[in-house]
Amino acid sequence: MPCNVLVINPGSTSTKVAVYEDGTELFSENESISSVAASGYGSIYAQLSFREGQVRSALARRDYDSGRLSLVVGRGGLLRPLAGGVYRIGAAMLADLAAARYGEHASNLGACLADRIARPLGLDGYIVDPVVVDELWDVSRVGGHRLFEHRSIFHALNQKAVARRWCGENGRDYKEACIIVAHMGGGVSVGLHLGGRVVDVNNALDGEGPFSAERSGTLPAGDLARLCFSGKHSLRDVMAMIKGSGGLVSLEGTNDLRVLEERMQSGDARAELHYRAFAYGVAKAVGGLATAASGKVDTIILTGGIAHSHGMMENIEKMCSFIAPVVVYPGEGELEALALAGMRVLSGEATVLDY
């Protein structure tokens, strides 16, 4: 009997739904939610029933019988720090997400939605490699002041998926490989995968590391402190500068790299500078992690939405190819990553963990 896996990926403006059969996509749907509609709810968790309706409508539109499902996988949200892997959705996880105990984000609804679909069918629901995957070396955590510690919040789902993909394509064991992955999208996270763990990575949620389409990256500490106490900006203002209104949004007024490329073609020198600075920041982060690995890197993987830009990838590759071969896997790949994890559960390849 074919194995059918339903995957659910809730974002701030959409709920992405797909069904995979034996690892091949049967169909996918992208249910949108406008910012106006979203603002009508008191919290993200309050959207749960509405989002569940979106998932069920997507299945009904495809005339899909939910009884065919083998399991359901949702995107993982903001939970306590966890090792990477597949986690069974249970009461403790759902309680933390409902209370937004570790922060509020649309991805928190992934587990809740998976549970609501799976439970009436007598199935288990799962999440995979949530953004809070924390496998850092102790030395990676140390900040320059006793009140501060580096945290691991990054694009764990896609980073681990593309690392495993490269290993599969090259006959390597993920637990024995040394890979640097740079995920580039609204945020940028650059991680060192060593021995099957992401032992060093920037906190992409809070804009640490290279600047991105929407995040400022690490800013000059003194200037930032002075700005915070200037009396001109609230905490909310400053956080928006760091994530959401930072990066290319601040520098160029757009989060779309294609707009920069069009401006460059029209001779816009400022756009070209910012374009090169984006590549420069990512390449520097890759180089820093290469030193952490003593230069013994098997491959560098460039991924995320911005990896669709051939020009940007060429810029980064020119600066990084002396370290190790560079591979480009464009796109987010989150739905497929969730589905493949579900297939690993069904095949017995994955060890299912409890929260």
URLINUR-V892409 format. One record per residue. SS is DSSP state (H for helix, E for strand, L for the rest). OMEGA is omega in whole degrees, 0 to 359 (none if undefined). D_LAST is the distance of its C-alpha to the last C-alpha in Angstrom with 2 decimals. Layout:
BEGIN
SS/OMEGA/D_LAST  SS/OMEGA/D_LAST
END
This chain:
BEGIN
L/181/30.23  L/177/28.81  L/180/25.08  E/181/24.35  E/174/21.26  E/178/21.00  E/185/19.50  E/182/19.24  E/179/19.55  E/175/20.41  L/184/22.43  L/183/24.60  L/182/27.63  E/170/26.49  E/181/24.13  E/184/24.32  E/177/24.01  E/173/24.86  E/178/25.11  E/177/25.39  E/183/27.17  L/176/26.81  L/180/25.70  E/183/28.64  E/173/28.48  E/177/30.25  E/174/30.21  E/179/28.53  E/178/29.13  E/182/28.81  E/184/28.89  E/171/30.07  L/184/29.63  L/178/32.29  H/179/31.83  H/179/34.18  H/181/32.14  H/182/28.87  H/179/30.64  L/178/31.57  L/182/28.12  L/180/27.22  L/177/23.77  L/181/21.71  H/180/19.61  H/178/23.03  H/191/23.58  H/181/21.02  H/178/23.75  H/181/26.08  H/176/23.65  H/177/22.89  H/177/26.67  H/180/26.91  H/182/24.64  H/177/26.61  H/179/29.85  H/178/29.11  H/181/28.61  H/180/31.70  H/178/33.77  L/181/33.23  L/183/34.00  L/179/30.82  L/182/29.95  H/178/26.22  H/178/26.85  H/186/27.07  L/175/23.41  L/174/21.38  E/182/17.97  E/180/16.81  E/177/14.97  E/176/14.56  E/180/14.66  L/182/11.68  L/183/12.66  L/179/12.67  L/174/9.37  L/180/9.13  L/185/10.31  E/168/8.37  L/178/10.27  L/178/11.61  L/180/10.82  E/182/9.81  E/175/6.46  E/180/7.17  L/180/7.55  L/186/7.36  H/182/9.17  H/179/7.10  H/182/6.34  H/179/9.96  H/179/11.31  H/181/10.51  H/180/12.04  H/181/14.87  L/186/15.77  L/186/15.56  L/183/14.25  L/178/14.07  L/183/16.91  L/179/18.40  L/182/18.78  H/180/19.57  H/177/16.67  H/183/14.42  H/184/16.10  H/180/14.96  H/181/11.87  H/179/14.03  H/179/16.93  H/180/15.35  H/182/14.22  H/178/17.76  H/187/19.46  H/189/17.58  H/179/17.36  L/179/21.19  L/182/21.76  L/182/19.81  L/172/17.46  L/173/13.76  E/185/12.54  E/165/10.56  E/184/10.23  E/173/11.58  L/179/12.19  L/184/11.81  L/183/14.54  L/176/12.62  E/184/12.31  L/179/13.75  L/187/15.61  L/165/18.78  L/177/21.45  H/182/22.22  H/179/25.60  H/184/24.17  H/191/22.68  E/174/26.01  L/183/27.94  L/178/31.59  L/185/31.23  L/180/29.30  L/185/27.99  L/177/26.35  E/178/23.64  L/180/22.76  L/180/19.36  L/173/17.66  L/188/17.47  L/182/19.08  L/188/19.54  H/184/16.93  H/182/16.97  H/180/20.75  H/181/21.26  H/180/19.31  H/182/20.84  H/177/24.35  H/177/23.97  H/179/23.06  H/180/25.91  H/179/28.36  H/179/27.44  H/181/27.95  H/185/31.25  L/176/32.46  L/181/31.49  L/175/29.16  L/182/25.93  H/182/23.33  H/180/22.40  H/184/26.08  L/173/27.01  E/188/27.61  E/171/27.25  E/180/27.59  E/174/26.29  E/176/27.70  E/185/26.23  E/178/28.86  L/174/28.71  L/172/28.50  L/177/26.73  E/172/27.18  E/180/24.64  E/187/25.98  E/176/23.72  E/180/24.59  E/184/22.82  E/180/23.71  L/179/22.59  L/181/19.80  E/176/18.32  E/192/19.29  E/176/20.88  E/180/22.74  E/177/22.61  L/176/23.94  L/185/22.09  L/181/23.29  L/182/22.04  L/172/24.38  L/178/27.15  L/177/27.20  L/180/29.05  L/174/31.57  L/186/32.65  L/178/31.70  L/187/32.92  L/183/31.52  E/189/30.28  L/190/32.69  L/180/31.25  L/183/31.88  L/175/34.92  L/190/37.67  H/181/36.22  H/179/39.52  H/179/40.44  H/179/37.09  H/180/37.42  H/178/40.98  H/182/40.04  H/183/37.38  L/180/40.08  L/183/42.91  L/183/42.60  L/187/42.64  L/174/38.95  L/175/36.10  H/180/32.54  H/178/31.77  H/184/34.67  H/179/33.55  H/178/29.97  H/176/31.56  H/183/33.80  H/181/30.90  E/181/28.75  L/180/30.33  L/179/33.94  L/176/34.01  L/182/34.77  H/177/37.09  H/179/37.00  H/186/38.68  H/188/40.87  H/179/42.06  L/179/41.08  L/173/38.97  L/184/35.58  L/182/37.26  H/179/38.32  H/177/40.89  H/177/42.75  H/181/43.11  H/176/44.43  H/179/46.96  H/178/48.07  H/179/48.49  H/178/50.66  L/177/52.78  L/181/53.35  L/184/50.97  H/180/50.75  H/178/48.13  H/179/45.75  H/178/46.38  H/181/45.59  H/177/42.23  H/180/41.47  H/179/42.30  H/177/40.37  H/180/37.18  H/181/37.66  H/180/38.71  H/179/35.57  H/181/33.26  H/178/35.52  H/179/35.55  H/177/31.76  H/180/31.84  H/178/34.61  H/179/32.81  H/176/29.86  H/177/32.47  H/178/33.86  H/178/30.45  L/181/30.49  L/177/34.11  L/184/35.28  L/184/33.94  L/180/32.28  L/180/32.30  E/173/32.06  E/182/31.40  E/175/29.74  E/186/30.66  E/183/28.65  E/184/27.89  H/182/30.41  H/177/32.96  H/173/33.12  H/180/35.38  L/181/38.04  H/181/40.21  H/180/42.07  H/180/39.06  H/178/37.66  H/178/41.12  H/182/41.27  H/182/37.99  H/179/38.84  H/182/42.24  H/188/40.69  H/190/37.92  L/177/39.46  L/181/41.06  L/183/37.64  L/176/36.45  L/182/36.90  E/179/35.43  E/179/33.78  E/173/33.23  E/185/30.65  E/173/31.36  E/182/29.05  L/176/25.43  L/187/24.55  H/180/21.24  H/179/21.89  H/180/22.98  H/178/20.06  H/181/17.64  H/180/20.07  H/176/20.46  H/176/16.78  H/178/17.04  H/178/20.12  H/176/18.49  H/183/16.07  H/180/19.21  H/183/21.26  L/181/18.92  L/183/19.05  L/171/15.35  L/182/12.91  E/183/9.95  E/176/6.63  E/182/3.80  L/none/0.00
END
